[in-house]
Structures are given as C-alpha cells and as structure tokens.
Amino acid sequence: MQEDWKDILGYEGLYQVSNLGRVKRLPKTTLRVDGSLLPLKESILKKKASNNGYEHTCLTKEGSSSFFSVHRLVAEAFIPNPEKKYSVNHIDTNKHNNIVSNLEWSTREEQTQHAISMGKIGIKGECNVKSKLTQEQADSIRSVYKSGGATQLEISEEYGVSRQLVGFIINNKRYKK
C-alpha cells in the first residue's frame, strides 16, 4: 500500500499523519535561545503506548505540547464520519495496528459488541459459555439462603460450585438481578 500523508487538523503545516499510521513533523526553522535560527528536518515521530494500550504521540504548537492517539489522528484524516460517531475501533483488535484499513468509526455500543464478538471481553451471567449456573438457579440460591433453608457450604455442594461463588450470588456480585 502506498503511503499517503495529510495535514493534522489544527497543526496544518507543522505535522502530518499517514494512512499507514505514522506521524511526522514537517521541516521548519526554530529560534534558538541565542537568537540564531536552527533548521529542523522532516522527521517521523516516536509513538508510545499509553496506559490503555493505544499508541499516542506528542505534538507541539506555539510552545504548548499535547498528546494525541495515533489511531484517532488517522481516522480523522482519512475516514469520513457522516454519522458523527465518537469512537475509533480497531477492526482486528490490535491497538498498535493503526493502518487506515484497520480502523472504523463506531459508537461505544458497537465497540463493545465488536470486542465481545472477537472474544476480547467476557459475557456475563448465564450467556457466558463458561457459566456454571442459569439465572433461575442463581435466584433459587438467593431465595434458599435468605429463607435460612441452607448454608453457603450446603448450597455450594448441592450445585457443584464454590462457596465463594455462592457468596457472590447472595451479595448480588454475580448473576445480578
């Protein structure tokens, strides 16, 4: 794929982003402390992974620096967003693959559904393939325990689950109503 470059909105003439997920500083001349001029060549900026795993880079304008997510810069420059969706989704779920063909605009709900379908986040309750109980069984556990019909240990043995899971169910931390 050929690399195409576009100006970054708000940083026109200073920085550009490519359809391959790279960001570059355009050539410029800067003023040194001693008053002389220093010519700076075009350069590709380094990317770092942020706390949430997405790549970001730092852009500077008029002495002020800000960090930007690379995938968002690529999407804003290359992908139309007529529905004004807020999130940018990585189609292959790889947060470091910022090539334009791997990105799409999405809503938070669409992003969550995509993550579930790709196995990146779990489905809760009885819909989870690893679920040991149905919602009906969990409701029964709460009812039996609250009526004093059995202890947590007795319930766990009857249903073949851990005592800890029974406690979570009773306290509405699992299989919530």
N, C-alpha and C positions, 0 to 999 in steps of 0.2 A: 504494500500500500504506500502510495506517495504521501509524504508529509506536507500538510498544508498548515499555514500559520495565519492566525487572526489576532488583531489587537484585543487586549483585555479591556472590557468596559470600565471606564474611569481611569485607565492607565494607558490610554492611546499614546503611541509614540515612545512609550517607556518599556512596556512589556508586551509579549505575545504568547499565546498558547497554541499548541498544535493538536491536530486530530489524533495524534499518537500519544497524547498525554504528557507532553513535555512543555516546559515554560522557559522562556528566555528573556534576558534583559537585552534591549536594543543598544547599539553603540551610542555613547553620549560623552559629553565633556563635563567634568565636575570641577568645582572650585576648591583648591586646597586651602589649608589654614594660612599658608604664607602668601596667598593671593594669586598663585600661579594656577594655570589650567592643567588638568590631568585628563587625557583622553582614555576612555574605557571602551574596550572592545565588546562586541556582542558575546554573550555567554549564556550557557544553559544553567538554569538554577538547580540547586540541590533540592531534593524532596525528602521530607522526614515523615515518619509515621506518627500521627498524633495518638493521644490516649485511647481514642476509639478505633484505632487501626487504620484510619483513612490517611492517605498521603496529603501533606499540605506543604506550602511554600510561602516564603515571606516576600512581600512586595513593598517597596519604599517609594514614597512620593512626597516631595517638599519637606523632607526630614522626618516624616511620620511613617512608621512601619506597621504593617498589618499582615496577619496570616490568613491564607485562603486555601480551601480544599481544592486539590487539583481536579478531581472529578467534576466538581461544580463549575470550575472555570471552563473546562472542556465542553460541558453541556450548554452553558450559557453562550458560548461562542459558536457552537456547531449544530445544536439540536433545537429546532423550533419548539416552542412551548405554548401553542394556541389555547390550551385549556388552563393555563396558569397553574400547573401542578407545582408543588413546593419541593418535593424530594427528588434526588437523583439516585436511581437504582443501578447497581452493578448486576448485569444480567447473569454473569457466571458466578456471582457472589464473592469474587476475588477483589478485595478493596484496593489492591495495587495495580489492577488491570484497568487503566484509565483511558484506553483507546475508545474513540467515539462510538464504534460499532458495539461496544460492550455496555454502553450507558443508555438510560432511558429516563424520561421524566415520569414520576409516579406520585400518587398520594401516599400518605403514611399507611393507610389500609392496604393498598396494593403492594407496598413494600413488605408489609407483614405477611400477607398471603404468599408472596413470592418466596420469602425466607422459609415459611412453613413447607411449601411445596419442594423446596430444594434441601430440606432437612436441616436447616441452619438453626431453627428454633423449634422447641417442642410444642406439641399439642397437649393441652391439659385435660384432666378428667378421664372419663371412660373412652373418649375418642382417641386417646393415645394408644398406640399399638402395644406398649409395654404396661398398660393399665392392668391391675390385678383385680379390680372390682368395678361393678357398674355403679351408676349414681344411685340406683334403687338400693343396692347393698349398703352403700355409704349412709344413706338416710336411715336404713334399718339399724346400722351400728350406732348412730347417734341416739335413736329412739330407745334402743335396748339399754344403752349405758345410762342415759338420763333418767330412765324409769327405775334404775337400780337392779335391773334383771341380770347383769353380768359385769364382771370386772374387765378392765382393758386386756389383761392376760388371757382370760377365758374367751373373749371376743377374738383376739388375735389367733388363738389356737383353732377356734371354730372356722374362721375364714381363711386360715393359712397365710396370714400376713404378719408383719412385725408389729410388736406392741407400739413402737414409735409411730407407725402409720395409723394405727387406731387412735392414738393421741392426737395426731394431726387432723384426722377426720372429725373427732369430737370437738376440737377447738376451731373448726372451720378453716384450717390452713390447707387442706386438701379436699377435693370433691366439694367445693363450696356450693352452697345453695344459691 
